């Protein structure tokens, strides 16, 4: 796994981050992430009680909800 956050990840390499890290990066609460995961808005990896998010997949999922600005 890359240790330099500025390097791009290869397709085989996923950056799995904790809910706390993702909530901080997106500036939302952990409860919000939980709701988005439950509603299948963002993908999540869960093994037992451990939950992780693939940052690239989350960004791709959220990009679907992006709206263009309205100009008049």
Secondary structure, 3 states (H helix, E strand, C coil): CCCCCCCCCCCCCCCEECHHHHHHHHCCCHHHHHHHHHCCCCCCEEECCEEEEEHHHHHHHHHCCCCCCCCC
